[in-house]
């Protein structure tokens, strides 16, 4: 029934979609009558949402998702209203300034921007043809090197920054950045991130090298409704991005992956700055980060750094494009990094699907190229064929890295004239070869082949049932002012009552649905555009996939400059800032033309399921994906193409009660404070409150942590809790979707010790959303069908976590360190042992019986917020806890020896391994935690240089400071491949690095130490750019019950008192004979195991392996419970002072 339901969309593309478009036409016509849609007031559709905004509008209009999905992909928010101004030349603008008619930092008025955007923009083209957009955040003369730490831009609502920051917070909560594909309800989200191969990045504000230990599984990933993604530009940071108009489509046929390889190689030193890792070292020294990505037709480089170092960083970075060294020795080593990146990508189902999909293109078409590159294509085969990769790399750089198809964006708090002077001085040296830009528009219809319109059954790596239906359309980029696919994807991906997903969920056939175009180079380029619908199926849905027919029935500054420099390749000058976000015109003919192409006979079906194992004799060349191909059964094609009556369960959205109409700022009714204050407390809980008087936007945040002692009583209880949160999210999803459309977001998180409820958005109707969630929790229910559906899905989710080496490594490490922790394997065992729906309902009643509810309310809201807390107590009617429940584990005190726990990987088809060397520090204060941050920040670049650049052990190498339930430590982790290095060798190399680093630390000058301290201080001093950052920081203090809301200030004060000798002494103490050291190795499964055995392996038990004698003095852990039995435990500890 699933395909039938989906393809009913294609047929009623003739009927229901026409009705829907008629409805949309009338809606837009009505809106444009009231608010004319012109260049001065376009329809906003910032990568996910459609609305009409105008300076005169008294209230916002409901928004429509663009690249939409039903599930938990965050929808993007609009950057704000847009107001066009009469074009004026720069000379006229400057003349006006000179005449006293304006400031002396005036940008190009032709560039459309939001009236609430205080930045100034200027577009220039250098003599060599390089086009640059200059963005000035200038807000006054420089007073000191910390000049703008206390300045803020009030009134600018950076919704997208808030969402991005919340994503960062989620990652911090999880300690090891949780990957999207773990939440199997969202197969589509992984697809959105395809085709870009990134070199590495860093976050600011909370350093990315420092983590608080958190659970592997966070169901905020499964049910998170959000409506924003934007740009983060924090504090005194400056940023730049450069887009080269060439990508993997230009790879020569005999050197697949050369464009991606070149992206790596230009980082490896230049004639002016020959040090291989010189640029990275410079950035780390000055608190910056960098990144790069290769797409099909474009390659993007970007970095950010402290403002005072921006000009020098620009000069160093520009050498990538002026005179890169790319020495032979570096080439040989960096091939291994590219190969490691490829090996890490191989277990990803989204990348595997992409490569299989590309293989269906016409022979010789660039869509079929192997864009990643690996050791075979860049080293082994060239050697056999006597290809000189060194010469070909330079030839490719000279041919394609030419100034006239480069676009540059720079953003800083300098004046535009200063930025222009710097850019002209530095980037005028980029060579221009005069050759025409690569053009592939003469290669249309790449998938107009007999192989495309068939059913492909695929064996995935993860345990997931997923159906993807794809149509290959003509390139849609030329319709950027209309964005026809946005309209279609909104109707497909709507999650409310009457939607496709609503009907499928009621049948227990689907968990999530994603429809649209991800706007990566793979999904949209000059040769074609894809429109796809991806559905995560339940077991029952998989059995009925042919019947899923509903679709046919209705059918940070660094991110800022990165996006803009790419938009400069695509849009005219006036639309650089808005072309990717706004819907300027409503054109039903263009929308109808795209819609008319979505017919069943032109569709490609790709069905992923573990059930296909043993039935798929074909293998994709590069990723080894097992698949089979078959014609779509004639009877089904006839049913999908024939006349069908519209499904009465499908209808257009009803009136939305969540749309805010009151945007007034609330008057203060409580004394202003810098930090939250506790305004209510009882035995049942407490409430923290802070009125926002800083950002002055009509938004608020409500967060509650419902703490219960029964969650950690057994592995079975944890599984029941996970199921409860999943099903609660399922029950809430449909009624809460209208809130999402109205920019009210919610998340439900299965925490270690309680349920976390988060809501945010316009404060006027925010309580309605909170009440909706509380009411569903109070009346929690689950049918047998829904219980079975989520129990099966949770089993797949646990499995998919365990087969990832990095997740298994973390689970093992925390199983050893945290007393009474239940491992993922134990949870998997409890789930497979069998649970009943009645047990779940009984658990939910017990959970709600006794709680401690602690909340934080912050934003544009009065202090009379106790109704939110009262709603909890009245609806749930819970009693106080009989005793206080700690919100952390007690931690095992490791012996003063070196222990190794070596575990066999649970993914039999994955050669990726992970080695983590952890040093336990113990119970420490805030000062030691800050000292550890400083150490790891300083260690990061040397670690990368030694273990990745020089030793080529793996693509991901990182030092990390660990806060494990209040017990500090630091670790070094290397992700490698067992086919290249055994884990013992990797550990020895880590030790070799640490020994060399100790010497480097001993040679550190006072000046270099001071520079490093200043870099970390400035990271912590970065001004919050939106309310969400401040809320996240405050919430972390509430969640951990530490309440040190001024923690950053205390850390800064501690940093300013530290000395070089103290840092060295602290490191040496952790490396002497009294050190408490734990190594965790996750290594490849035995090769001699039966080939006929299932590729999915057995995950219901851990297999511990003996360690090699190569590591002198190490003691192997062969039984984890036996090892930790009898070891002392640290007392509960909070890092307060």
C-alpha positions, 0 to 999 in steps of 0.5 A: 500500500505504501507506493500506491499511497505515494504515487497517488500523489503523482496522479492527483498531481493532476487533481488534488495538486491542481486544487492545492495549487489553486488554493495556494494561488488564491492564498498568495493572491490574497496576500499580494493584494494586501502585501504586494510581492515585489522586490521590496516585499518578496515571499521569504523561503529560507531553505525551508519556509515560505511566508510573506513579510513586509515592513507594513505587515502587522503580523506574520503569515503562516509559513510553508516548508520548502525542502521539507520533511516529516520527521525531525529535520530542522526547517530553516527560518527566514532571515527577516523581511527584505526591503529594496531601495532605489539603486545607487552607485557607490560614488553617489553613496559616498557623495551622500556621506561626504555631504553629511547625508550618511555615514562614511561606511555606506555599501551598495544599495542595489544589494537587497537586504533585510531592513533589520540587518545593520551590516553594510555590503559592497561588491567589487571585481578585481582586475584579475576578475575575482569577484568579492562581496565585502561585509562590514560589521563596523559599529564604531572606532576601535577602543582596544583589542577587546573593542567590541566585546560589550557591543550588541546589535539589539532587535535583530532576531537571528532565529537561524543562529538560535537553531544552529546553537541549539544543535551545538548544545545537543552535541555538547549534551551528547559529548561525542557529536551524535550523527543524524543517521542514528535516529532511524526515523529520519532516513531523509535527513542524512540525504540532505547532507550528501555530496560535500566532503569537508576537511574539519571544523571547529565551534566557538563559544563552548570549545569543541574539544571539551565535552561533558559525558552524555548518553549515546542515544538522544531522542531529541533527534527523533522528535525535534520540531524546529524552524530555523537555521541561519548564520552565526557571527560571534563576538570579535570574530572575522570570517572569509569564504572563497568559492571556486567555480570548479568541482568533481565534475571536472575530474579527469577520467583517469584520476577520479577524486582529483578535485577533492584531493586538490582541495586537501593539498592547497592547505599544505603550505605555500611559497610565502608560508611553507610550513605544512600546517602553518595556516591551521597552527596560526588559526589555532593560535588565534582562536580560529577554525577552517573548513573546505568542501568539494561539491560537483561544480564548486569548491568552497574554502572558509575560515574564521579568526579573531578580528585582530589577526584577520588581515594576516590570516587572509594573506596566509589563506590567499596563498592557497590560490596564489602559490601553493607548494603541494610538495611530493612528500605531502602528496603521498601522505595526504592521499592517505587522508583522502583514503581515510575519509573515503573509508569513513564514508563507506558505511554511510547509507546516504553516501552508498545510495548516492553512488548507486544513484549516480551509477544509473546516469548515462555512460560518460556523464559526470553524475556517474563519477567517483568524486571522493577519490581514494588510494586506488584512484589517486595512488595505486592505479596512477602508479600502474599507468605511470601517471604523474599525480604531482604534475597532474595536480599542478596542471589541474590547479593552474587550469581551474583555480583561476581568479575569474571564476572565484567569488570571495566573501569577507566579513569583519568589523572593519570599515568597507574601505579597509576591507576593500583595500585588504582584498585588493592588496592580497587577492589581486595576486591570484592568477587568471588563466583566461580559460572559459569556466567549466560548463556542463549545461550541454549535458542534460537529462543524465538519467534519461536511460532505461536503467533509471525507471526501475525498482532497486532493492538495496541492502543497507548498512544500518537496520532500516526500512526506507523507500526513496522515490526520485524524479530527475527534472531539468535544472531548476536553478534558473527558477530561483525567483519562483522556487517551484519545488518548494511549493511541491515539497511543502505539500508533500512534507506537511506533517499535520492532520490530513497530510501524507505522513498523518495517514501513513502513521495511522496505518503504522506504516511510516515513521518519517517522510522527507520530500524535496531537493537538498540543494547540494551539488549532487541534487541540483546542478547545471545538468539536472535537479532531483525531486525525491520523497524518502519514507522511513518505513516500519516493518509493516510498511515495508511489507506494504511498500507497493501500496504507499500511494498517498503521495500520488493523491496530493503530491556563524559568520563562517556559515554566513560567508560560506553561503554567500560566496556560493550564492555569488556563483549563482545569482545576480548582484542584487540577489546575493543575500536573498536569492537562496532564501526568498520567493520573489515571484509566484508563477503557477505555470512554472510550478505546474511544469515541474509538477507535470514531470512527477509521473509514475513512469518517470520515477526511480524507486530505491527500497532499502531493507535488511530483508534484502540480504542474500537476494541482491547479487549486484555490487556497486563498484566503489562502496560495495553496496549490494543491490538488485534491479527489477522492472516495476510490476505492470499491474502496479504501474497501471494502478498508479497511472489510472484514475483514482479517487482522492483519499478523503483522509487527505486535505489542506491544512486547517486554520492555525491556532498557534500563530502569534498576533501579539508581538509587544515586549513585556514590561519588566515586573521583576528586578533586572538580573544578569543571571536567572533567579529561582522564583518558585521552589517546593518539594515537587520542584523549582522554577528559574526565571530571567526576563530578557532585556538584552535582545528585545525580541518577542520570543521566549524559552520554556524548559523542564527536566522531569527527574525520576529515580525509576529510569536507572533502576534497570536496563529494562526501565531505560528501554521502556523510558526510551519507548515512552519518549518515542511514542510521546513524540509520535503522539504529539507530532501531528497536533504540534506541527501547526506550531512548528509552522508558526515558528514554535519549536519543541523537543523531547529528550530522553535524558539519563535521569529524566524527561527533558521538555523544550519549547521556544518561539514567539512568546504569545502562543508558546504556552499553548504548545507547552500545555499540549505536550504536558496534556499528552504526557498526562494522558499518555497512551499507546496502542499495540500496533504503535508499541510494536512499531516503535519497539522494532524501530528502537531495536534497529536504532540500538543496533545502528548505534552499536555498529559504529566504532566511535559509538561503541568505543564511547559506550565501553569507556563509560561502562567502565567509568560510570558506576551503575551505567547500563550499556547499549548492549544491555539495553538491546538485550532487554529489548530483544528479550521481549516487552509488552505494551502493558509494561510500557503503560505501567512504567509511564504511570510509575514515572509520572507518580513521583517526580522532581520538576525543575524548569527555566523560563527565559525571554520576553515573558513576565515573572508570573510564569508559575502557570507553566509549573502548575500545569505540570503538577495539576495535570500529572498529579505527581508526588514529591520524590522520597529522596533526592535523585542525583543527576549524575553517576558516581565514577570509578577511580581507575588504578594508577596503572595502564589498562586496555579494553580491546573490543571487536567491532560489531559491524562485520563489514566495516574496516574502520577502527577507533583508539582512545587513550584516556587519562583520568584526572579526578575530582577537580575544581573549576580552575583545573577544568579551565586549565585542561581546556587550555591544554587541549586547545593548545594540543589540537594542532600539534596532534593533527600535524603529528598523527594525521599529517605526518603519520597519516593514521586516520582522517579524524584525530582529536584531543578532548577534555572530558567531564565525566559526571564531574570527574575530569580527564583528557583523551586522544582519539584516532579513527583509523582503518584496521586494513592499514594499522593495527590498534596497538600501533596506533596507540604507540603512535599516540604515546609517541605524540604525547612524549613529543608534545611534552617536550614542545610544551616544555619549550613553550615561551611565555609569549606563546603561552600568553597568546594561547591564553588570550585566544581562549579568553577571547573565545569565552568573552565572545558576546552572545549573538542571540538569546538561544546562546544565553539560554543554552548556557543557563540551562546547562547549569540547571540541568546539572544542578550546578547553578554557576551561571557566571561560569564563563566569568570565573573561567576567564578570571582563572585563565588570567592567573595561570602560568606556563609552568602550571600548565606543564606541571599539570600535563606531566603529572598525568603522564608519570608513573602514578597516572590513571590511564585507560585505553579503549580499542574498537577493532575490525571483526575477525576476517576468518568468520563465515562468509555466509553468515549475516553481514549484520553480525551479532550485537547482543554481546561484547567480544573482548580481545587480549591486547598485544605485548607490543604495549609494555606494562599494559593490562588487558581488561577481559571482563568489565564487571570483574575489573570494576568490581571492588574499585573505589568510587569517587563521591558525587561531585559538581564543578562549582568553584 
